[in-house]
Amino acid sequence: MKKYNIKTNNLQWYLEQPIDTKVALMSNFMSELMLLFVNQILEDEVKEKAGEYYSRSNRYSRWGSNPGSVRLGEEKVKIQVPRLYDKSVEQTMSPEKYKQLRELPYPTKELLDKVVVGVSQQDYARVSKEMVESFGLSASSVSRRFVQESQKMLEEYEKRNLSEYDFVALVLDGKYLSKDQIVIALGITMNGDKIPLGFIQTTTENAKAIKGLLKDLLKRGFRYDQGILVISDGSKGILKATDDVFGEFKLTQRCQWHKRENVVSYLREEDQTHYRKKLQRAYSDPDYKAAKEKLLEIGKELKIKNCSAANSLMEGLEETLTLNRLGLVEELGKSLTTTNMIENLNSQIVKYVGRVKYWKHSEMKSRWVTTALMEIEQRMKKVHNYKKLFLLRRALQFELKIKSKKAA
């Protein structure tokens, strides 16, 4: 049999060949093509029922994915099966087409021909590296398609209307990505949903840059006039920016985990475990006065051992005890006394962008981070004990005297 060069830069040549030639050429790449076809069928059903990302369906919502498999001929191949949440019965489900696709017949010449034609019309962004190398697709063509799709996602993300959400808390934290600080804003709704709202690229967590991020959220409809709890690691830039933008409509909860680790970092290694436990017990006390008294006692001990550790503990002490003062540590302390939820978000972003070694420009970072955030959001769980968030709203309004004020 004559050998053909399969490293062509596009599919046009294949589409012009007779069916027998196509079958001969594609026999080694059948699995890759069929997987592409399977993924597209599943995605089409998800779009039909739940719509595009961020769209609101009356009945269905996107709900991440589960590992699954399909049988291609005699081979069982692993895939990620998208999930849907059926609000009418409050249950998750796989696409109905998945049941039909689990046992695919061995492709006939006619079916294979249809798949080949289909490949020229599908989303190259999800084609694996192996597909690019073995099938002969142009890497530059794949890259261009991904750029187009991710740019579209970025534009939609940056224009996302936030006015339909009822936010009660906002978590702000930064993560380094190739020498740039990516500061992310994560909103918490009264329904307990975690919504990645936006991000900026900056060199440090400086107030001017973060203020620009917050102002953009306001332009897109972010509402804080019922009171907002801002959770952060206590960086001066974040504190100043949130003070300037939200004014007297916000309370600050400084991350107790960051504070604890910063304090013990000044101590000798043999003392760290002891004081880490003491600090954690103090912060976990639901009684504000008792918690503060314990921390002050620890401060006195540390002043003898290490003044730097003592000074670190006392700096911003009241802001680390905001949930304690509001009497909500037992109900909401697990989620809202630390920045852990955004730390988890950052770690998941790494799974998507961690293998990128060369960033050509800022827009490329923005597109990749946006793509990661949109994927991650679909799988984020609600805030722990979210049904008690009404207590936070009530406490914010009481402490800030919201009813006597109007948002600027």
C-alpha positions as CSV (number, residue, x, y, z in Angstrom):
1,M,0.0,0.0,0.0
2,K,1.2,3.5,-0.8
3,K,2.4,5.5,2.1
4,Y,0.8,9.0,2.5
5,N,2.2,12.0,4.3
6,I,-0.2,12.6,7.2
7,K,1.5,15.8,8.4
8,T,-0.5,18.2,6.4
9,N,-1.4,21.5,7.9
10,N,-5.1,21.3,7.5
11,L,-8.0,18.9,6.7
12,Q,-8.9,20.2,3.3
13,W,-6.7,17.6,1.5
14,Y,-8.4,14.7,3.4
15,L,-11.9,16.0,2.7
16,E,-11.1,15.9,-1.1
17,Q,-10.0,12.3,-1.1
18,P,-12.2,9.3,-2.0
19,I,-13.7,7.4,1.0
20,D,-11.3,4.4,0.6
21,T,-8.3,6.7,0.9
22,K,-9.8,8.4,3.9
23,V,-10.4,5.1,5.6
24,A,-6.8,3.9,4.9
25,L,-5.3,7.2,6.2
26,M,-7.6,7.5,9.2
27,S,-7.4,3.9,10.5
28,N,-4.6,4.7,13.0
29,F,-6.4,7.8,14.3
30,M,-9.9,6.5,14.7
31,S,-10.0,6.7,18.6
32,E,-8.9,10.3,18.7
33,L,-11.6,11.3,16.1
34,M,-14.3,9.3,17.9
35,L,-13.5,10.9,21.2
36,L,-13.7,14.3,19.7
37,F,-17.1,13.4,18.3
38,V,-18.3,12.0,21.6
39,N,-17.2,15.1,23.6
40,Q,-19.0,17.3,21.1
41,I,-22.2,15.3,21.3
42,L,-22.2,15.5,25.1
43,E,-21.4,19.3,25.1
44,D,-24.2,19.9,22.6
45,E,-26.7,18.3,25.0
46,V,-25.4,20.3,27.9
47,K,-25.7,23.5,26.0
48,E,-29.2,22.6,24.8
49,K,-30.4,22.1,28.4
50,A,-28.3,24.5,30.5
51,G,-27.2,27.0,27.9
52,E,-23.8,28.7,27.6
53,Y,-21.7,29.4,30.7
54,Y,-23.3,31.9,33.0
55,S,-26.7,31.6,31.3
56,R,-29.6,30.9,33.5
57,S,-31.8,27.9,32.7
58,N,-35.2,27.5,34.3
59,R,-34.5,23.8,35.0
60,Y,-30.9,22.8,34.5
61,S,-27.5,24.1,35.6
62,R,-24.0,22.9,34.7
63,W,-22.5,20.9,37.5
64,G,-18.9,20.0,36.7
65,S,-18.0,16.5,35.4
66,N,-17.4,12.9,36.5
67,P,-14.9,10.4,35.2
68,G,-16.5,8.0,32.7
69,S,-15.7,5.8,29.7
70,V,-16.9,4.8,26.2
71,R,-16.0,1.7,24.3
72,L,-14.5,2.3,20.9
73,G,-14.4,-0.9,19.1
74,E,-12.7,-3.3,21.4
75,E,-11.1,-0.6,23.5
76,K,-12.5,1.1,26.6
77,V,-11.4,4.8,26.7
78,K,-11.7,7.1,29.7
79,I,-13.4,10.5,29.3
80,Q,-14.8,13.3,31.5
81,V,-18.6,13.2,31.4
82,P,-20.2,16.6,32.0
83,R,-22.9,16.7,34.7
84,L,-26.2,18.6,34.9
85,Y,-28.2,19.6,38.0
86,D,-31.9,19.2,37.6
87,K,-33.6,21.8,39.8
88,S,-37.0,20.2,39.5
89,V,-35.9,17.1,41.3
90,E,-32.8,18.5,43.0
91,Q,-30.5,15.8,41.6
92,T,-27.4,15.7,39.4
93,M,-27.4,13.7,36.2
94,S,-25.3,12.8,33.2
95,P,-26.4,13.7,29.7
96,E,-28.9,11.3,28.3
97,K,-26.7,10.8,25.2
98,Y,-24.0,9.3,27.4
99,K,-25.9,6.1,27.9
100,Q,-26.1,5.7,24.1
101,L,-22.5,6.5,23.6
102,R,-21.1,4.1,26.2
103,E,-21.2,1.2,23.7
104,L,-20.3,2.6,20.3
105,P,-20.3,0.2,17.3
106,Y,-17.1,-0.2,15.3
107,P,-17.2,2.7,12.8
108,T,-18.3,2.0,9.3
109,K,-16.8,3.7,6.3
110,E,-19.8,6.0,6.1
111,L,-19.6,6.9,9.8
112,L,-15.9,7.5,9.6
113,D,-16.4,9.8,6.6
114,K,-18.9,11.8,8.7
115,V,-16.5,12.0,11.6
116,V,-13.8,13.3,9.3
117,V,-16.1,16.0,8.0
118,G,-17.2,16.8,11.5
119,V,-13.6,17.3,12.7
120,S,-13.3,20.3,10.3
121,Q,-16.2,21.9,12.1
122,Q,-15.5,21.2,15.7
123,D,-13.7,23.1,18.5
124,Y,-10.0,22.6,18.1
125,A,-9.3,24.0,21.5
126,R,-10.2,20.7,23.1
127,V,-8.1,18.5,20.9
128,S,-5.4,16.8,22.8
129,K,-1.7,17.2,22.1
130,E,-1.6,13.6,20.9
131,M,-4.3,14.4,18.3
132,V,-2.3,17.3,17.1
133,E,0.9,15.3,16.7
134,S,-0.5,12.1,15.3
135,F,-3.4,13.4,13.1
136,G,-1.2,16.1,11.6
137,L,-3.4,19.1,12.6
138,S,-1.5,22.3,12.5
139,A,-0.5,23.4,16.0
140,S,-0.8,27.0,14.9
141,S,-4.4,26.3,13.8
142,V,-5.3,24.8,17.1
143,S,-3.7,27.7,18.9
144,R,-5.6,30.3,16.8
145,R,-8.9,28.6,17.5
146,F,-8.2,28.5,21.3
147,V,-7.2,32.2,21.3
148,Q,-10.5,33.0,19.6
149,E,-12.6,31.0,22.0
150,S,-10.8,32.1,25.1
151,Q,-10.9,35.7,24.0
152,K,-14.6,35.4,23.6
153,M,-14.8,33.9,27.1
154,L,-12.7,36.8,28.5
155,E,-14.9,39.4,27.0
156,E,-18.0,37.7,28.4
157,Y,-16.4,37.4,31.8
158,E,-15.4,41.0,32.0
159,K,-18.9,42.2,31.1
160,R,-20.7,39.8,33.4
161,N,-23.7,41.5,35.0
162,L,-23.4,41.3,38.8
163,S,-26.6,43.1,39.7
164,E,-28.6,39.9,39.8
165,Y,-26.6,38.6,42.7
166,D,-27.1,39.4,46.4
167,F,-23.6,39.5,47.9
168,V,-22.9,39.4,51.6
169,A,-19.1,38.8,51.6
170,L,-16.1,39.4,49.4
171,V,-12.8,37.5,49.6
172,L,-9.7,39.1,48.1
173,D,-6.3,37.5,47.7
174,G,-3.4,37.4,45.3
175,K,-1.4,34.7,43.6
176,Y,1.9,35.0,41.7
177,L,1.8,33.8,38.1
178,S,5.1,34.2,36.2
179,K,6.3,37.2,38.3
180,D,2.9,38.9,38.2
181,Q,0.5,39.1,41.1
182,I,-3.0,38.0,40.1
183,V,-5.4,39.4,42.6
184,I,-8.8,37.7,42.5
185,A,-12.1,38.8,43.9
186,L,-14.5,36.0,45.0
187,G,-18.0,37.0,45.9
188,I,-20.2,35.1,48.4
189,T,-24.0,35.3,47.8
190,M,-26.8,35.0,50.3
191,N,-27.5,31.6,48.8
192,G,-23.9,30.5,49.7
193,D,-22.6,30.5,46.1
194,K,-19.0,31.3,45.4
195,I,-18.7,33.5,42.3
196,P,-15.3,34.5,40.9
197,L,-16.0,38.1,40.1
198,G,-12.8,39.4,38.5
199,F,-9.1,39.8,38.8
200,I,-6.2,42.1,38.0
201,Q,-2.6,41.7,37.1
202,T,-0.2,43.7,39.3
203,T,3.2,43.6,40.8
204,T,2.0,43.8,44.4
205,E,-1.3,44.0,46.3
206,N,-1.2,47.8,46.0
207,A,-4.2,49.9,46.8
208,K,-4.5,51.7,43.5
209,A,-4.7,48.6,41.4
210,I,-7.1,46.8,43.8
211,K,-9.3,49.9,43.9
212,G,-9.5,49.8,40.1
213,L,-10.7,46.2,40.4
214,L,-13.4,47.0,42.9
215,K,-14.6,50.0,40.9
216,D,-15.0,47.8,37.9
217,L,-17.1,45.4,40.0
218,L,-19.4,48.3,40.9
219,K,-19.8,49.3,37.3
220,R,-20.9,45.8,36.6
221,G,-23.6,46.0,39.2
222,F,-21.9,44.7,42.4
223,R,-24.1,45.8,45.3
224,Y,-22.9,46.4,48.9
225,D,-25.5,48.7,50.3
226,Q,-26.8,46.0,52.6
227,G,-23.4,45.6,54.2
228,I,-20.4,43.5,53.0
229,L,-17.9,41.4,54.9
230,V,-14.4,41.7,53.3
231,I,-12.1,38.8,54.0
232,S,-8.4,39.1,53.2
233,D,-4.9,38.4,54.5
234,G,-4.7,41.9,55.9
235,S,-2.4,43.5,53.3
236,K,-2.4,47.3,53.5
237,G,-3.3,47.6,49.8
238,I,-6.4,45.6,50.2
239,L,-7.4,47.3,53.4
240,K,-7.0,50.8,52.0
241,A,-8.8,50.0,48.7
242,T,-11.8,48.4,50.4
243,D,-12.0,51.3,52.8
244,D,-12.0,53.8,50.0
245,V,-14.5,52.0,47.9
246,F,-17.0,50.5,50.4
247,G,-16.5,53.0,53.2
248,E,-18.7,52.5,56.2
249,F,-20.7,49.8,54.5
250,K,-18.1,47.1,55.2
251,L,-16.5,45.1,58.0
252,T,-13.1,43.5,57.6
253,Q,-12.3,39.9,58.7
254,R,-8.5,39.4,58.6
255,C,-7.5,35.8,57.9
256,Q,-6.8,34.0,61.1
257,W,-4.7,31.4,59.4
258,H,-2.4,34.0,57.8
259,K,-2.1,35.8,61.2
260,R,-1.3,32.6,63.1
261,E,1.3,31.5,60.6
262,N,2.9,34.9,60.4
263,V,3.2,35.0,64.2
264,V,4.8,31.6,64.6
265,S,7.2,32.3,61.7
266,Y,9.2,34.5,64.1
267,L,9.6,31.7,66.7
268,R,12.1,29.0,67.0
269,E,11.0,25.7,65.4
270,E,10.6,23.9,68.7
271,D,8.1,26.6,69.9
272,Q,6.0,26.9,66.7
273,T,3.7,23.9,67.2
274,H,2.9,24.9,70.8
275,Y,1.9,28.5,69.9
276,R,0.1,27.5,66.7
277,K,-2.2,25.3,68.8
278,K,-2.7,28.0,71.5
279,L,-3.6,30.6,68.8
280,Q,-6.0,28.3,67.1
281,R,-7.8,27.5,70.4
282,A,-8.1,31.2,71.1
283,Y,-9.5,32.1,67.7
284,S,-11.9,29.1,67.9
285,D,-13.5,30.4,71.1
286,P,-17.0,31.6,70.1
287,D,-17.0,34.1,72.9
288,Y,-15.4,37.4,71.7
289,K,-14.2,38.6,75.1
290,A,-12.8,35.2,76.0
291,A,-11.0,34.9,72.7
292,K,-9.5,38.3,72.9
293,E,-8.4,37.7,76.5
294,K,-6.6,34.5,75.5
295,L,-4.9,36.3,72.6
296,L,-3.7,39.1,74.9
297,E,-2.3,36.6,77.3
298,I,-0.5,34.9,74.4
299,G,0.8,38.3,73.4
300,K,2.3,38.8,76.9
301,E,4.1,35.5,76.7
302,L,5.4,36.2,73.3
303,K,6.7,39.6,74.3
304,I,9.2,37.8,76.6
305,K,10.1,35.2,74.0
306,N,10.1,37.3,70.8
307,C,9.0,40.9,70.4
308,S,8.5,40.5,66.7
309,A,6.0,37.7,67.1
310,A,4.2,39.7,69.8
311,N,4.0,42.8,67.6
312,S,2.7,40.7,64.7
313,L,-0.1,39.3,66.9
314,M,-1.2,42.7,68.2
315,E,-1.2,44.3,64.7
316,G,-4.8,44.2,63.4
317,L,-5.9,42.0,66.3
318,E,-9.5,43.3,66.3
319,E,-9.9,42.6,62.6
320,T,-9.0,39.0,63.1
321,L,-11.8,38.7,65.7
322,T,-14.7,40.3,63.6
323,L,-16.7,37.0,63.3
324,N,-16.1,36.4,67.0
325,R,-17.4,39.9,67.9
326,L,-20.4,39.3,65.7
327,G,-21.1,36.0,67.6
328,L,-20.9,33.9,64.4
329,V,-17.8,31.8,64.8
330,E,-19.8,28.6,65.5
331,E,-22.2,29.1,62.6
332,L,-19.9,30.6,59.9
333,G,-16.4,30.6,61.2
334,K,-15.3,27.5,59.2
335,S,-15.7,29.4,56.0
336,L,-15.4,33.1,56.8
337,T,-12.6,33.5,59.3
338,T,-9.9,32.6,56.7
339,T,-9.1,33.1,53.0
340,N,-9.0,29.3,52.6
341,M,-11.8,29.3,50.0
342,I,-9.8,31.5,47.6
343,E,-6.6,29.6,48.4
344,N,-8.3,26.5,47.2
345,L,-9.4,28.4,44.1
346,N,-5.8,29.4,43.4
347,S,-4.6,25.9,43.8
348,Q,-7.1,24.7,41.2
349,I,-6.0,27.5,38.8
350,V,-2.5,26.0,38.9
351,K,-3.9,22.7,37.5
352,Y,-5.0,24.6,34.4
353,V,-2.2,27.0,33.9
354,G,0.7,25.4,35.8
355,R,2.2,23.7,32.7
356,V,2.4,26.9,30.7
357,K,6.1,27.8,30.7
358,Y,6.1,30.8,28.3
359,W,3.7,33.7,28.6
360,K,3.9,35.8,25.5
361,H,1.9,38.8,26.9
362,S,-0.6,40.0,29.5
363,E,-3.6,39.1,27.4
364,M,-2.5,35.5,27.2
365,K,-2.5,35.3,31.0
366,S,-5.9,36.9,31.3
367,R,-7.4,34.5,28.8
368,W,-6.0,31.4,30.5
369,V,-7.0,32.6,34.0
370,T,-10.5,33.4,32.8
371,T,-10.8,30.0,31.2
372,A,-9.7,28.3,34.4
373,L,-12.1,30.4,36.6
374,M,-15.1,29.6,34.4
375,E,-14.3,25.9,34.5
376,I,-13.7,25.9,38.3
377,E,-16.9,27.9,39.1
378,Q,-19.1,25.1,37.9
379,R,-17.7,22.7,40.5
380,M,-17.4,25.1,43.5
381,K,-19.4,24.0,46.5
382,K,-21.5,26.3,48.6
383,V,-20.2,28.0,51.7
384,H,-20.4,25.7,54.8
385,N,-23.6,26.2,56.7
386,Y,-24.8,28.7,54.1
387,K,-28.3,28.7,55.4
388,K,-27.1,30.7,58.3
389,L,-25.8,33.6,56.1
390,F,-28.9,35.6,57.0
391,L,-27.3,35.9,60.4
392,L,-24.3,37.6,58.9
393,R,-26.5,40.0,56.9
394,R,-28.5,40.8,60.1
395,A,-25.3,41.4,62.1
396,L,-23.7,43.6,59.4
397,Q,-26.8,45.8,59.3
398,F,-26.9,46.1,63.1
399,E,-23.2,46.9,63.5
400,L,-23.1,49.3,60.5
401,K,-26.5,50.9,61.1
402,I,-27.3,50.2,57.5
403,K,-30.9,51.3,57.7
404,S,-29.9,54.9,58.4
405,K,-27.5,55.1,55.4
406,K,-27.6,55.0,51.7
407,A,-24.8,53.6,49.5
408,A,-22.9,56.2,47.5
